[in-house]
Each structure stands twice: as structure tokens, then as C-alpha cells.
Amino acid sequence: MCNWDEDAVTMAVEAARDCLSGLPRDQIRAVQLASTSFPFEDRLNSGIVAQALNLGAEISALDVGSTQRAATAGLAAALEGAASTNAQALFSHRRNAAPRWGARSR
């Protein structure tokens, strides 16, 4: 769950850091980020993630969004390319609505 100062990109970076702990990052050739709540419309969000993870300049980056099935489409794309390349598939979402603290159920 995102905090007030986080978004889909920061959540993806933190998750990827955990996943890549102890693994050689120079073997990752692709990053695919799926979300329905990208913070940037005009930038490659997965490119930001790849740069934050120090994955190198030759990385292939792909954003998958604009649908509630973004994670499914991103996973399918990652699995399709898995035979030929090592890919990091990330799925992240930032809720738009604030939680309703103290609301009573009726």
C-alpha cells in the first residue's frame, strides 16, 4: 500500500530491489512495468525504474497500462520473452481513493 509520498514507480523500485537482492543485475535485459496509475504520462516509467536499479543503458523497458488487465498483459509479455532474455516484470498500483477510517458498516 502506497504512503502519501509514494507512487507506482517508487513501489516498483522497492519491490525490484528486494527481488534482485544477491542476484547479478548485469544479466537483466528487460524491465516491464504494469500499472493503472503511472505517475508520468509523457515519460517511460519503466525506464525510471531501470535507471534507479542501475540496470545499464542497454536495457529494454516497457510500460503496460490503460487497462485493468495491465498486470496480466505485462506478465504475458514477460513470459513470452523469457525464453530469449532475462526480464524483470513488475506490477504496481497506487490507490486513488483515500481509505475511510472510522466508517461504520450498515
Backbone as JSON Lines, residues from 0, in Angstrom:
{"i":0,"aa":"M","n":[0.84,-1.17,0.0],"ca":[0.0,0.0,0.0],"c":[0.89,1.24,0.0]}
{"i":1,"aa":"C","n":[0.68,2.12,-0.94],"ca":[1.48,3.34,-1.04],"c":[1.21,4.29,0.12]}
{"i":2,"aa":"N","n":[2.25,4.94,0.56],"ca":[2.1,6.01,1.53],"c":[1.87,7.31,0.76]}
{"i":3,"aa":"W","n":[1.68,8.41,1.44],"ca":[1.35,9.68,0.8],"c":[2.44,10.16,-0.15]}
{"i":4,"aa":"D","n":[3.7,9.77,0.09],"ca":[4.81,10.26,-0.73],"c":[5.32,9.21,-1.72]}
{"i":5,"aa":"E","n":[4.53,8.18,-1.98],"ca":[4.94,7.12,-2.9],"c":[3.99,7.03,-4.08]}
{"i":6,"aa":"D","n":[4.46,6.39,-5.15],"ca":[3.62,6.16,-6.32],"c":[3.97,4.8,-6.9]}
{"i":7,"aa":"A","n":[3.42,4.46,-8.04],"ca":[3.65,3.15,-8.64],"c":[5.12,2.91,-8.97]}
{"i":8,"aa":"V","n":[5.85,3.95,-9.35],"ca":[7.27,3.79,-9.68],"c":[8.09,3.52,-8.43]}
{"i":9,"aa":"T","n":[7.88,4.27,-7.36],"ca":[8.66,4.05,-6.14],"c":[8.36,2.68,-5.54]}
{"i":10,"aa":"M","n":[7.11,2.24,-5.62],"ca":[6.75,0.91,-5.12],"c":[7.43,-0.18,-5.95]}
{"i":11,"aa":"A","n":[7.48,0.01,-7.27],"ca":[8.13,-0.96,-8.16],"c":[9.63,-1.04,-7.89]}
{"i":12,"aa":"V","n":[10.26,0.11,-7.67],"ca":[11.7,0.12,-7.39],"c":[11.99,-0.64,-6.1]}
{"i":13,"aa":"E","n":[11.23,-0.39,-5.07],"ca":[11.46,-1.08,-3.79],"c":[11.23,-2.58,-3.91]}
{"i":14,"aa":"A","n":[10.19,-2.99,-4.63],"ca":[9.93,-4.41,-4.82],"c":[11.04,-5.06,-5.63]}
{"i":15,"aa":"A","n":[11.5,-4.39,-6.67],"ca":[12.56,-4.94,-7.51],"c":[13.87,-5.05,-6.74]}
{"i":16,"aa":"R","n":[14.17,-4.09,-5.9],"ca":[15.39,-4.17,-5.08],"c":[15.35,-5.42,-4.2]}
{"i":17,"aa":"D","n":[14.2,-5.71,-3.63],"ca":[14.06,-6.93,-2.82],"c":[14.26,-8.17,-3.67]}
{"i":18,"aa":"C","n":[13.66,-8.19,-4.87],"ca":[13.76,-9.36,-5.76],"c":[15.17,-9.58,-6.27]}
{"i":19,"aa":"L","n":[15.9,-8.52,-6.51],"ca":[17.23,-8.62,-7.09],"c":[18.34,-8.74,-6.06]}
{"i":20,"aa":"S","n":[18.0,-8.76,-4.79],"ca":[18.99,-8.83,-3.73],"c":[19.84,-10.09,-3.89]}
{"i":21,"aa":"G","n":[21.13,-9.9,-4.04],"ca":[22.06,-11.02,-4.18],"c":[22.18,-11.59,-5.58]}
{"i":22,"aa":"L","n":[21.44,-11.05,-6.54],"ca":[21.5,-11.53,-7.92],"c":[22.31,-10.57,-8.78]}
{"i":23,"aa":"P","n":[22.98,-11.09,-9.8],"ca":[23.77,-10.2,-10.69],"c":[22.83,-9.38,-11.59]}
{"i":24,"aa":"R","n":[22.84,-8.09,-11.42],"ca":[21.94,-7.21,-12.18],"c":[22.34,-7.08,-13.64]}
{"i":25,"aa":"D","n":[23.58,-7.4,-13.97],"ca":[24.02,-7.26,-15.36],"c":[23.39,-8.31,-16.27]}
{"i":26,"aa":"Q","n":[22.71,-9.3,-15.71],"ca":[22.05,-10.31,-16.53],"c":[20.61,-9.93,-16.89]}
{"i":27,"aa":"I","n":[20.06,-8.91,-16.24],"ca":[18.7,-8.45,-16.56],"c":[18.76,-7.65,-17.85]}
{"i":28,"aa":"R","n":[17.96,-8.03,-18.82],"ca":[17.95,-7.38,-20.13],"c":[16.69,-6.59,-20.4]}
{"i":29,"aa":"A","n":[15.64,-6.8,-19.6],"ca":[14.37,-6.12,-19.86],"c":[13.64,-5.83,-18.54]}
{"i":30,"aa":"V","n":[12.97,-4.69,-18.51],"ca":[12.1,-4.32,-17.39],"c":[10.73,-3.98,-17.96]}
{"i":31,"aa":"Q","n":[9.72,-4.63,-17.42],"ca":[8.34,-4.35,-17.84],"c":[7.56,-3.95,-16.6]}
{"i":32,"aa":"L","n":[6.96,-2.78,-16.64],"ca":[6.2,-2.26,-15.52],"c":[4.75,-2.11,-15.93]}
{"i":33,"aa":"A","n":[3.87,-2.77,-15.19],"ca":[2.44,-2.69,-15.47],"c":[1.75,-1.96,-14.32]}
{"i":34,"aa":"S","n":[0.87,-1.02,-14.65],"ca":[0.14,-0.26,-13.64],"c":[-1.05,0.44,-14.27]}
{"i":35,"aa":"T","n":[-2.05,0.71,-13.48],"ca":[-3.17,1.54,-13.92],"c":[-3.02,2.95,-13.38]}
{"i":36,"aa":"S","n":[-1.92,3.2,-12.66],"ca":[-1.75,4.52,-12.03],"c":[-0.32,5.02,-12.19]}
{"i":37,"aa":"F","n":[0.17,5.07,-13.42],"ca":[1.51,5.6,-13.66],"c":[1.57,7.07,-13.24]}
{"i":38,"aa":"P","n":[2.67,7.49,-12.59],"ca":[2.77,8.89,-12.21],"c":[3.09,9.82,-13.38]}
{"i":39,"aa":"F","n":[3.71,9.29,-14.44],"ca":[4.08,10.11,-15.59],"c":[3.39,9.62,-16.84]}
{"i":40,"aa":"E","n":[2.77,10.52,-17.57],"ca":[2.14,10.16,-18.84],"c":[3.09,10.3,-20.02]}
{"i":41,"aa":"D","n":[4.07,11.2,-19.88],"ca":[4.94,11.5,-21.01],"c":[6.37,10.98,-20.84]}
{"i":42,"aa":"R","n":[6.61,10.19,-19.8],"ca":[7.93,9.59,-19.59],"c":[7.78,8.08,-19.51]}
{"i":43,"aa":"L","n":[8.83,7.36,-19.79],"ca":[8.83,5.91,-19.69],"c":[9.07,5.54,-18.22]}
{"i":44,"aa":"N","n":[7.99,5.18,-17.54],"ca":[8.07,4.87,-16.11],"c":[9.0,3.69,-15.84]}
{"i":45,"aa":"S","n":[8.97,2.68,-16.7],"ca":[9.85,1.52,-16.53],"c":[11.31,1.91,-16.76]}
{"i":46,"aa":"G","n":[11.56,2.92,-17.56],"ca":[12.91,3.43,-17.75],"c":[13.44,4.07,-16.48]}
{"i":47,"aa":"I","n":[12.57,4.76,-15.76],"ca":[12.95,5.35,-14.47],"c":[13.31,4.25,-13.49]}
{"i":48,"aa":"V","n":[12.51,3.19,-13.47],"ca":[12.78,2.04,-12.6],"c":[14.12,1.42,-12.95]}
{"i":49,"aa":"A","n":[14.37,1.18,-14.23],"ca":[15.64,0.57,-14.66],"c":[16.83,1.42,-14.26]}
{"i":50,"aa":"Q","n":[16.7,2.74,-14.39],"ca":[17.79,3.63,-14.01],"c":[18.0,3.61,-12.5]}
{"i":51,"aa":"A","n":[16.93,3.61,-11.73],"ca":[17.04,3.58,-10.27],"c":[17.69,2.29,-9.78]}
{"i":52,"aa":"L","n":[17.52,1.2,-10.55],"ca":[18.1,-0.09,-10.19],"c":[19.51,-0.3,-10.75]}
{"i":53,"aa":"N","n":[20.02,0.7,-11.49],"ca":[21.35,0.62,-12.11],"c":[21.48,-0.62,-13.01]}
{"i":54,"aa":"L","n":[20.5,-0.78,-13.9],"ca":[20.5,-1.95,-14.78],"c":[21.25,-1.73,-16.09]}
{"i":55,"aa":"G","n":[21.76,-0.56,-16.33],"ca":[22.56,-0.32,-17.52],"c":[21.8,0.37,-18.62]}
{"i":56,"aa":"A","n":[22.54,0.87,-19.61],"ca":[21.95,1.65,-20.7],"c":[21.33,0.79,-21.79]}
{"i":57,"aa":"E","n":[21.7,-0.47,-21.88],"ca":[21.23,-1.35,-22.95],"c":[19.94,-2.09,-22.59]}
{"i":58,"aa":"I","n":[19.28,-1.66,-21.53],"ca":[18.08,-2.35,-21.04],"c":[16.87,-2.03,-21.93]}
{"i":59,"aa":"S","n":[16.02,-3.01,-22.13],"ca":[14.76,-2.81,-22.83],"c":[13.69,-2.51,-21.78]}
{"i":60,"aa":"A","n":[12.96,-1.41,-21.95],"ca":[11.95,-1.01,-20.97],"c":[10.58,-0.9,-21.63]}
{"i":61,"aa":"L","n":[9.54,-1.35,-20.92],"ca":[8.19,-1.34,-21.46],"c":[7.19,-1.0,-20.37]}
{"i":62,"aa":"D","n":[6.32,-0.03,-20.64],"ca":[5.19,0.3,-19.76],"c":[3.94,-0.37,-20.31]}
{"i":63,"aa":"V","n":[3.17,-1.0,-19.44],"ca":[1.9,-1.6,-19.83],"c":[0.84,-0.98,-18.93]}
{"i":64,"aa":"G","n":[-0.13,-0.29,-19.54],"ca":[-1.15,0.37,-18.74],"c":[-2.44,0.58,-19.49]}
{"i":65,"aa":"S","n":[-3.26,1.5,-18.97],"ca":[-4.52,1.92,-19.59],"c":[-5.59,0.84,-19.6]}
{"i":66,"aa":"T","n":[-5.44,-0.16,-18.76],"ca":[-6.45,-1.2,-18.66],"c":[-6.38,-1.86,-17.3]}
{"i":67,"aa":"Q","n":[-7.48,-2.38,-16.83],"ca":[-7.5,-3.1,-15.55],"c":[-6.74,-4.42,-15.66]}
{"i":68,"aa":"R","n":[-6.44,-4.83,-16.89],"ca":[-5.68,-6.07,-17.11],"c":[-4.21,-5.8,-17.42]}
{"i":69,"aa":"A","n":[-3.71,-4.67,-16.98],"ca":[-2.32,-4.3,-17.26],"c":[-1.35,-5.33,-16.7]}
{"i":70,"aa":"A","n":[-1.59,-5.81,-15.5],"ca":[-0.68,-6.78,-14.89],"c":[-0.68,-8.09,-15.68]}
{"i":71,"aa":"T","n":[-1.85,-8.52,-16.13],"ca":[-1.94,-9.75,-16.92],"c":[-1.21,-9.59,-18.24]}
{"i":72,"aa":"A","n":[-1.41,-8.46,-18.9],"ca":[-0.73,-8.2,-20.18],"c":[0.78,-8.1,-19.98]}
{"i":73,"aa":"G","n":[1.21,-7.45,-18.9],"ca":[2.64,-7.34,-18.62],"c":[3.27,-8.69,-18.33]}
{"i":74,"aa":"L","n":[2.56,-9.53,-17.57],"ca":[3.07,-10.87,-17.27],"c":[3.16,-11.71,-18.55]}
{"i":75,"aa":"A","n":[2.16,-11.63,-19.39],"ca":[2.17,-12.37,-20.65],"c":[3.35,-11.93,-21.52]}
{"i":76,"aa":"A","n":[3.61,-10.63,-21.59],"ca":[4.73,-10.12,-22.38],"c":[6.07,-10.6,-21.8]}
{"i":77,"aa":"A","n":[6.18,-10.6,-20.48],"ca":[7.42,-11.05,-19.84],"c":[7.65,-12.54,-20.08]}
{"i":78,"aa":"L","n":[6.6,-13.34,-19.97],"ca":[6.73,-14.78,-20.18],"c":[7.04,-15.1,-21.64]}
{"i":79,"aa":"E","n":[6.48,-14.34,-22.54],"ca":[6.73,-14.54,-23.97],"c":[8.2,-14.32,-24.31]}
{"i":80,"aa":"G","n":[8.8,-13.32,-23.69],"ca":[10.2,-13.01,-23.96],"c":[11.17,-13.73,-23.05]}
{"i":81,"aa":"A","n":[10.67,-14.51,-22.09],"ca":[11.53,-15.16,-21.1],"c":[12.49,-16.17,-21.7]}
{"i":82,"aa":"A","n":[12.12,-16.78,-22.81],"ca":[13.0,-17.78,-23.41],"c":[14.26,-17.15,-24.0]}
{"i":83,"aa":"S","n":[14.17,-15.89,-24.41],"ca":[15.32,-15.27,-25.08],"c":[16.04,-14.23,-24.23]}
{"i":84,"aa":"T","n":[15.45,-13.8,-23.12],"ca":[16.07,-12.76,-22.32],"c":[15.65,-12.87,-20.86]}
{"i":85,"aa":"N","n":[16.47,-12.35,-19.96],"ca":[16.1,-12.28,-18.55],"c":[15.34,-10.98,-18.34]}
{"i":86,"aa":"A","n":[14.1,-11.09,-17.89],"ca":[13.25,-9.91,-17.73],"c":[12.82,-9.76,-16.28]}
{"i":87,"aa":"Q","n":[12.66,-8.53,-15.86],"ca":[12.12,-8.18,-14.56],"c":[10.73,-7.64,-14.8]}
{"i":88,"aa":"A","n":[9.7,-8.39,-14.43],"ca":[8.32,-7.96,-14.6],"c":[7.82,-7.41,-13.26]}
{"i":89,"aa":"L","n":[7.32,-6.18,-13.28],"ca":[6.87,-5.51,-12.06],"c":[5.43,-5.05,-12.25]}
{"i":90,"aa":"F","n":[4.64,-5.17,-11.19],"ca":[3.25,-4.76,-11.23],"c":[3.0,-3.89,-10.0]}
{"i":91,"aa":"S","n":[2.57,-2.66,-10.22],"ca":[2.43,-1.71,-9.12],"c":[1.21,-0.84,-9.35]}
{"i":92,"aa":"H","n":[0.55,-0.47,-8.27],"ca":[-0.65,0.34,-8.38],"c":[-0.75,1.26,-7.17]}
{"i":93,"aa":"R","n":[-1.18,2.47,-7.39],"ca":[-1.42,3.41,-6.3],"c":[-2.91,3.7,-6.26]}
{"i":94,"aa":"R","n":[-3.52,3.4,-5.13],"ca":[-4.95,3.67,-4.98],"c":[-5.22,5.15,-5.06]}
{"i":95,"aa":"N","n":[-6.25,5.53,-5.77],"ca":[-6.61,6.94,-5.9],"c":[-7.47,7.43,-4.75]}
{"i":96,"aa":"A","n":[-8.26,6.56,-4.19],"ca":[-9.18,6.96,-3.12],"c":[-8.5,6.81,-1.77]}
{"i":97,"aa":"A","n":[-8.79,7.75,-0.89],"ca":[-8.27,7.68,0.46],"c":[-9.08,6.64,1.25]}
{"i":98,"aa":"P","n":[-8.44,5.93,2.17],"ca":[-9.19,4.97,2.98],"c":[-10.2,5.69,3.87]}
{"i":99,"aa":"R","n":[-11.27,5.02,4.16],"ca":[-12.31,5.61,5.01],"c":[-12.12,5.12,6.42]}
{"i":100,"aa":"W","n":[-11.34,5.86,7.21],"ca":[-11.06,5.48,8.6],"c":[-12.28,5.77,9.45]}
{"i":101,"aa":"G","n":[-12.67,4.82,10.24],"ca":[-13.76,5.02,11.18],"c":[-15.15,4.94,10.57]}
{"i":102,"aa":"A","n":[-15.25,4.59,9.3],"ca":[-16.58,4.47,8.67],"c":[-17.28,3.24,9.21]}
{"i":103,"aa":"R","n":[-18.56,3.4,9.51],"ca":[-19.35,2.29,10.01],"c":[-20.01,1.54,8.88]}
{"i":104,"aa":"S","n":[-20.03,0.22,9.03],"ca":[-20.76,-0.56,8.03],"c":[-22.22,-0.63,8.45]}
{"i":105,"aa":"R","n":[-23.1,-0.6,7.49],"ca":[-24.54,-0.59,7.79],"c":[-25.19,-1.84,7.34]}
